Amino acid sequence: MNKGELVDEIASRAMVTKKQADAVLTAAIEAIMDAVSSGDKVTLVGFGSFEARERKAREGRNPKTGEKMVIPETKVPAFSAGKLFKEKVSP
């Protein structure tokens, strides 16, 4: 399912126009991204949690030359599915 299909589904379930559904979905996604990028955790009970996690520095290899290199520490977005979501996917 892509964003357009999700907008269609939201519009039909919430009985709103596709334009309204798209605006709400876009606003929700932007709000989640803004919160996580500023270090907050976003929890949607039953669905899951979005947060930033630190990935430690590690040693890697340049695939072209095979030369060892250090991959620096970084932050990455992460999603953890909630209990209800996990149960729905794997009953």
DSSP file (Angstrom, degrees, kcal/mol; ACC not computed):
  #  RESIDUE AA STRUCTURE BP1 BP2  ACC     N-H-->O    O-->H-N    N-H-->O    O-->H-N    TCO  KAPPA ALPHA  PHI   PSI    X-CA   Y-CA   Z-CA
    1    1 A M              0   0    0      0, 0.0     2,-0.2     0, 0.0     0, 0.0   0.000 360.0 360.0 360.0 129.7    0.0    0.0    0.0
    2    2 A N     >  -     0   0    0      1,-0.0     4,-2.3     0, 0.0     5,-0.2  -0.449 360.0 -90.2-101.3-179.2    1.4    3.4   -0.9
    3    3 A K  H  > S+     0   0    0      1,-0.2     4,-2.7     2,-0.2     5,-0.2   0.888 124.9  52.8 -61.9 -40.3    0.4    6.8    0.4
    4    4 A G  H  > S+     0   0    0      1,-0.2     4,-2.1     2,-0.2    -1,-0.2   0.909 111.0  46.2 -61.6 -43.2   -2.2    7.4   -2.3
    5    5 A E  H  > S+     0   0    0      2,-0.2     4,-2.2     1,-0.2    -1,-0.2   0.871 112.1  51.6 -67.0 -37.1   -3.9    4.1   -1.4
    6    6 A L  H  X S+     0   0    0     -4,-2.3     4,-2.7     2,-0.2    -2,-0.2   0.906 108.5  51.1 -65.6 -41.6   -3.7    4.9    2.3
    7    7 A V  H  X S+     0   0    0     -4,-2.7     4,-2.7     2,-0.2    -2,-0.2   0.919 109.5  50.8 -60.5 -44.1   -5.3    8.3    1.7
    8    8 A D  H  X S+     0   0    0     -4,-2.1     4,-2.2     1,-0.2    -2,-0.2   0.917 111.7  47.6 -58.8 -44.5   -8.1    6.6   -0.2
    9    9 A E  H  X S+     0   0    0     -4,-2.2     4,-2.4     2,-0.2     5,-0.2   0.909 113.0  47.6 -65.3 -43.2   -8.7    4.1    2.7
   10   10 A I  H  X S+     0   0    0     -4,-2.7     4,-2.8     1,-0.2     5,-0.2   0.925 110.8  52.4 -63.1 -44.3   -8.7    6.8    5.3
   11   11 A A  H  X>S+     0   0    0     -4,-2.7     5,-1.6     1,-0.2     4,-0.7   0.904 112.8  43.9 -59.9 -43.1  -11.1    8.9    3.2
   12   12 A S  H  <5S+     0   0    0     -4,-2.2    -1,-0.2     3,-0.2    -2,-0.2   0.900 117.2  44.7 -72.3 -38.5  -13.6    6.1    2.9
   13   13 A R  H  <5S+     0   0    0     -4,-2.4    -2,-0.2     1,-0.2    -1,-0.2   0.871 121.1  38.2 -72.7 -36.3  -13.3    4.9    6.6
   14   14 A A  H  <5S-     0   0    0     -4,-2.8    -1,-0.2    -5,-0.2    -2,-0.2   0.472 104.9-127.4 -93.6  -2.1  -13.5    8.5    8.0
   15   15 A M  T  <5 +     0   0    0     -4,-0.7     2,-0.3    -5,-0.2    -3,-0.2   0.927  66.6 124.0  53.9  50.5  -16.1    9.6    5.5
   16   16 A V      < -     0   0    0     -5,-1.6    -1,-0.2    -6,-0.2    -2,-0.1  -0.799  67.8 -84.4-126.8 171.9  -14.0   12.7    4.5
   17   17 A T     >  -     0   0    0     -2,-0.3     4,-2.4     1,-0.1     5,-0.2  -0.347  35.3-116.0 -74.5 160.6  -12.7   13.9    1.2
   18   18 A K  H  > S+     0   0    0      1,-0.2     4,-2.6     2,-0.2     5,-0.2   0.865 117.4  55.6 -63.0 -35.7   -9.4   12.6   -0.2
   19   19 A K  H  > S+     0   0    0      2,-0.2     4,-2.0     1,-0.2    -1,-0.2   0.907 109.4  45.6 -64.6 -42.0   -8.0   16.1    0.0
   20   20 A Q  H  > S+     0   0    0      2,-0.2     4,-2.3     1,-0.2    -2,-0.2   0.910 113.2  49.8 -66.8 -42.7   -8.9   16.3    3.8
   21   21 A A  H  X S+     0   0    0     -4,-2.4     4,-2.6     1,-0.2     5,-0.2   0.904 110.8  49.8 -63.0 -41.8   -7.5   12.8    4.4
   22   22 A D  H  X S+     0   0    0     -4,-2.6     4,-2.6     2,-0.2     5,-0.2   0.907 110.5  50.3 -63.5 -42.3   -4.2   13.6    2.6
   23   23 A A  H  X S+     0   0    0     -4,-2.0     4,-2.2     2,-0.2    -2,-0.2   0.909 113.4  45.1 -63.4 -42.7   -3.9   16.9    4.6
   24   24 A V  H  X S+     0   0    0     -4,-2.3     4,-2.5     2,-0.2    -2,-0.2   0.925 114.4  47.9 -68.1 -44.9   -4.4   15.0    8.0
   25   25 A L  H  X S+     0   0    0     -4,-2.6     4,-2.5     2,-0.2     5,-0.2   0.925 113.0  48.3 -62.0 -45.6   -2.1   12.2    7.0
   26   26 A T  H  X S+     0   0    0     -4,-2.6     4,-2.4     1,-0.2    -1,-0.2   0.912 112.4  49.0 -61.5 -43.6    0.7   14.5    5.9
   27   27 A A  H  X S+     0   0    0     -4,-2.2     4,-2.4    -5,-0.2    -1,-0.2   0.899 111.5  49.6 -63.3 -41.2    0.3   16.6    9.0
   28   28 A A  H  X S+     0   0    0     -4,-2.5     4,-2.2     2,-0.2    -2,-0.2   0.922 112.0  47.4 -64.6 -44.7    0.5   13.5   11.2
   29   29 A I  H  X S+     0   0    0     -4,-2.5     4,-2.5     1,-0.2    -2,-0.2   0.920 113.2  48.4 -63.2 -44.2    3.6   12.2    9.5
   30   30 A E  H  X S+     0   0    0     -4,-2.4     4,-2.6     1,-0.2    -1,-0.2   0.896 110.5  51.5 -63.8 -40.3    5.3   15.6    9.7
   31   31 A A  H  X S+     0   0    0     -4,-2.4     4,-2.3     2,-0.2    -1,-0.2   0.904 111.4  47.6 -63.6 -41.4    4.5   15.9   13.4
   32   32 A I  H  X S+     0   0    0     -4,-2.2     4,-2.6     2,-0.2     5,-0.3   0.933 113.1  47.9 -64.4 -46.4    6.0   12.5   14.1
   33   33 A M  H  X S+     0   0    0     -4,-2.5     4,-2.5     1,-0.2    -2,-0.2   0.908 112.6  48.9 -62.4 -42.3    9.1   13.2   12.1
   34   34 A D  H  X S+     0   0    0     -4,-2.6     4,-1.2     2,-0.2    -1,-0.2   0.917 113.3  46.9 -62.9 -43.9    9.6   16.6   13.9
   35   35 A A  H  <>S+     0   0    0     -4,-2.3     5,-2.5    -5,-0.2     3,-0.3   0.935 115.0  44.7 -65.0 -47.0    9.1   15.1   17.3
   36   36 A V  H ><5S+     0   0    0     -4,-2.6     3,-1.6     1,-0.2    -2,-0.2   0.897 110.9  53.6 -66.5 -40.2   11.5   12.1   16.7
   37   37 A S  H 3<5S+     0   0    0     -4,-2.5    -1,-0.2     1,-0.3    -2,-0.2   0.767 106.9  53.0 -67.9 -23.0   14.1   14.4   15.1
   38   38 A S  T 3<5S-     0   0    0     -4,-1.2    -1,-0.3    -3,-0.3    -2,-0.2   0.381 127.5 -98.9 -91.4   4.8   14.1   16.6   18.2
   39   39 A G  T < 5S+     0   0    0     -3,-1.6    -3,-0.2     1,-0.3     2,-0.1   0.436  79.9 131.1  99.1   0.2   14.6   13.6   20.5
   40   40 A D      < -     0   0    0     -5,-2.5     2,-0.5    -6,-0.2    -1,-0.3  -0.466  53.1-129.0 -83.4 158.5   11.1   12.9   21.6
   41   41 A K        -     0   0    0     -2,-0.1     2,-0.6    10,-0.1    10,-0.2  -0.918  15.8-152.3-105.7 132.9    9.4    9.5   21.6
   42   42 A V  E     -A   50   0A   0      8,-2.7     8,-2.9    -2,-0.5     2,-0.5  -0.929  13.2-171.0-108.9 119.1    6.0    9.3   19.9
   43   43 A T  E     -A   49   0A   0     -2,-0.6     2,-0.6     6,-0.2     6,-0.2  -0.945  12.8-172.5-116.0 125.0    3.8    6.5   21.3
   44   44 A L  E >>  -A   48   0A   0      4,-3.1     4,-2.3    -2,-0.5     3,-2.2  -0.930  34.5-124.3-113.3 102.8    0.5    5.5   19.7
   45   45 A V  T 34 S+     0   0    0     -2,-0.6     4,-0.0     1,-0.3    -2,-0.0  -0.187  92.3   9.7 -54.8 129.5   -1.1    3.0   22.1
   46   46 A G  T 34 S+     0   0    0      1,-0.1    39,-1.1    35,-0.0    -1,-0.3   0.025 128.3  59.9  89.7 -26.7   -1.9   -0.3   20.4
   47   47 A F  T <4 S-     0   0    0     -3,-2.2    35,-2.6     1,-0.3     2,-0.3   0.890 103.7-102.8 -97.5 -57.1    0.0    0.7   17.2
   48   48 A G  E  <  -AB  44  81A   0     -4,-2.3    -4,-3.1    33,-0.3     2,-0.4  -0.967  27.1 -77.7 158.1-172.7    3.6    1.3   18.3
   49   49 A S  E     -AB  43  80A   0     31,-2.5    31,-2.6    -2,-0.3     2,-0.4  -0.958  21.6-155.3-127.8 142.1    6.3    3.8   19.1
   50   50 A F  E     +AB  42  79A   0     -8,-2.9    -8,-2.7    -2,-0.4     2,-0.3  -0.949  30.2 149.6-112.1 134.6    8.6    6.0   17.0
   51   51 A E  E     - B   0  78A   0     27,-2.4    27,-2.8    -2,-0.4     2,-0.4  -0.979  45.9-105.8-156.2 165.8   11.9    7.1   18.5
   52   52 A A  E     - B   0  77A   0     -2,-0.3     2,-0.4    25,-0.2    23,-0.0  -0.840  35.7-166.9 -95.9 134.8   15.5    8.0   17.6
   53   53 A R  E     - B   0  76A   0     23,-3.0    23,-2.9    -2,-0.4     2,-0.4  -0.931  19.5-121.2-121.9 147.3   18.1    5.4   18.5
   54   54 A E  E     - B   0  75A   0     -2,-0.4     2,-0.6    21,-0.2    21,-0.2  -0.710  16.6-155.4 -87.4 134.5   21.9    5.8   18.6
   55   55 A R  E     - B   0  74A   0     19,-3.8    19,-2.3    -2,-0.4     3,-0.1  -0.956  24.2-127.6-107.1 120.1   23.9    3.5   16.4
   56   56 A K        -     0   0    0     -2,-0.6     2,-0.1    17,-0.2    15,-0.1  -0.183  28.5 -92.3 -67.2 156.7   27.4    3.1   17.9
   57   57 A A        +     0   0    0     16,-0.1     2,-0.3    13,-0.0    -1,-0.1  -0.392  55.1 175.4 -63.7 146.1   30.6    3.7   15.9
   58   58 A R  E     -C   71   0B   0     13,-2.2    13,-3.7    -3,-0.1     2,-0.4  -0.964  32.7-100.2-151.2 165.4   31.9    0.6   14.3
   59   59 A E  E     +C   70   0B   0     -2,-0.3     2,-0.2    11,-0.2    11,-0.2  -0.743  44.8 163.7 -92.5 136.8   34.5   -0.7   11.9
   60   60 A G  E     -C   69   0B   0      9,-3.2     9,-2.6    -2,-0.4     2,-0.4  -0.741  29.7-115.9-136.2-174.4   33.6   -1.4    8.3
   61   61 A R  E     -C   68   0B   0      7,-0.2     7,-0.2    -2,-0.2     6,-0.1  -0.985  23.5-116.9-131.4 141.9   35.3   -2.0    5.0
   62   62 A N     >  -     0   0    0      5,-2.8     4,-3.4    -2,-0.4     5,-0.2  -0.670  25.3-148.1 -71.6 117.7   35.2   -0.1    1.8
   63   63 A P  T  4 S+     0   0    0      0, 0.0    -1,-0.2     0, 0.0     0, 0.0   0.771  93.4  52.0 -64.2 -23.8   33.5   -2.5   -0.6
   64   64 A K  T  4 S+     0   0    0      1,-0.1    -2,-0.0     3,-0.1    -3,-0.0   0.918 128.3  15.2 -77.4 -44.2   35.5   -1.2   -3.5
   65   65 A T  T  4 S-     0   0    0      2,-0.1     3,-0.1    -3,-0.1    -1,-0.1   0.635  90.4-127.6-107.4 -17.6   39.0   -1.4   -2.0
   66   66 A G     <  +     0   0    0     -4,-3.4     2,-0.1     1,-0.3    -2,-0.0   0.470  57.1 151.4  80.4   1.3   38.6   -3.7    1.0
   67   67 A E        -     0   0    0     -5,-0.2    -5,-2.8    -6,-0.1    -1,-0.3  -0.408  49.6-113.9 -68.9 138.5   40.2   -1.0    3.1
   68   68 A K  E     +C   61   0B   0     -7,-0.2     2,-0.3    -2,-0.1    -7,-0.2  -0.454  42.2 172.4 -71.6 145.3   39.2   -0.8    6.8
   69   69 A M  E     -C   60   0B   0     -9,-2.6    -9,-3.2    -2,-0.1     2,-0.6  -0.979  33.2-114.8-149.4 159.7   37.4    2.3    7.9
   70   70 A V  E     -C   59   0B   0     -2,-0.3   -11,-0.2   -11,-0.2   -13,-0.0  -0.872  20.6-150.3-100.4 124.9   35.5    3.6   10.9
   71   71 A I  E     -C   58   0B   0    -13,-3.7   -13,-2.2    -2,-0.6     3,-0.1  -0.848  28.3-125.6 -91.4 119.9   31.8    4.2   10.5
   72   72 A P        -     0   0    0      0, 0.0     2,-0.1     0, 0.0   -17,-0.0  -0.155  26.0 -90.2 -69.4 160.5   30.9    7.1   12.9
   73   73 A E        +     0   0    0    -16,-0.1     2,-0.3   -19,-0.0   -17,-0.2  -0.372  55.6 170.5 -62.6 144.1   28.2    7.0   15.5
   74   74 A T  E     -B   55   0A   0    -19,-2.3   -19,-3.8    -3,-0.1     2,-0.4  -0.967  33.3-115.7-151.4 165.1   24.8    8.2   14.3
   75   75 A K  E     -B   54   0A   0     -2,-0.3   -21,-0.2   -21,-0.2   -23,-0.0  -0.888  30.8-174.2-106.0 140.2   21.2    8.5   15.2
   76   76 A V  E     -B   53   0A   0    -23,-2.9   -23,-3.0    -2,-0.4     2,-0.2  -0.968  28.1-109.1-132.1 147.7   18.6    6.6   13.2
   77   77 A P  E     -B   52   0A   0      0, 0.0     2,-0.3     0, 0.0   -25,-0.2  -0.497  38.8-171.2 -73.2 146.7   14.8    6.5   13.4
   78   78 A A  E     -B   51   0A   0    -27,-2.8   -27,-2.4    -2,-0.2     2,-0.4  -0.989  14.5-156.5-140.6 149.0   13.2    3.4   14.8
   79   79 A F  E     -B   50   0A   0     -2,-0.3     2,-0.5   -29,-0.2   -29,-0.2  -0.990   3.2-166.7-125.6 132.9    9.7    1.9   15.1
   80   80 A S  E     -B   49   0A   0    -31,-2.6   -31,-2.5    -2,-0.4     2,-0.1  -0.981  23.8-128.8-118.2 121.2    8.6   -0.6   17.7
   81   81 A A  E     -B   48   0A   0     -2,-0.5   -33,-0.3   -33,-0.2   -34,-0.1  -0.397  23.4-123.2 -68.6 142.3    5.3   -2.3   17.0
   82   82 A G     >  -     0   0    0    -35,-2.6     4,-2.6   -38,-0.1     5,-0.2  -0.304  27.0-101.1 -79.6 168.4    2.8   -2.3   19.9
   83   83 A K  H  > S+     0   0    0      1,-0.2     4,-2.6     2,-0.2     5,-0.2   0.905 121.1  49.4 -58.6 -46.7    1.2   -5.4   21.3
   84   84 A L  H  > S+     0   0    0      1,-0.2     4,-1.9     2,-0.2    -1,-0.2   0.896 112.3  48.5 -61.7 -41.5   -2.2   -5.0   19.5
   85   85 A F  H  > S+     0   0    0    -39,-1.1     4,-2.0     2,-0.2    -1,-0.2   0.918 111.8  49.1 -65.0 -44.4   -0.4   -4.5   16.2
   86   86 A K  H  X S+     0   0    0     -4,-2.6     4,-2.7     1,-0.2    -2,-0.2   0.913 111.5  49.5 -61.6 -42.7    1.9   -7.6   16.7
   87   87 A E  H  < S+     0   0    0     -4,-2.6    -1,-0.2     1,-0.2    -2,-0.2   0.859 109.6  51.7 -65.7 -34.7   -1.2   -9.7   17.6
   88   88 A K  H  < S+     0   0    0     -4,-1.9    -1,-0.2    -5,-0.2    -2,-0.2   0.876 114.3  42.9 -68.8 -37.4   -3.0   -8.5   14.5
   89   89 A V  H  < S+     0   0    0     -4,-2.0    -2,-0.2     1,-0.3    -1,-0.2   0.899 129.6  24.7 -75.9 -41.9   -0.1   -9.5   12.3
   90   90 A S     <        0   0    0     -4,-2.7    -1,-0.3    -5,-0.2    -2,-0.1  -0.744 360.0 360.0-128.4  84.4    0.7  -12.8   13.9
   91   91 A P              0   0    0      0, 0.0    -1,-0.1     0, 0.0    -4,-0.1   0.490 360.0 360.0 -65.7 360.0   -2.4  -14.2   15.7
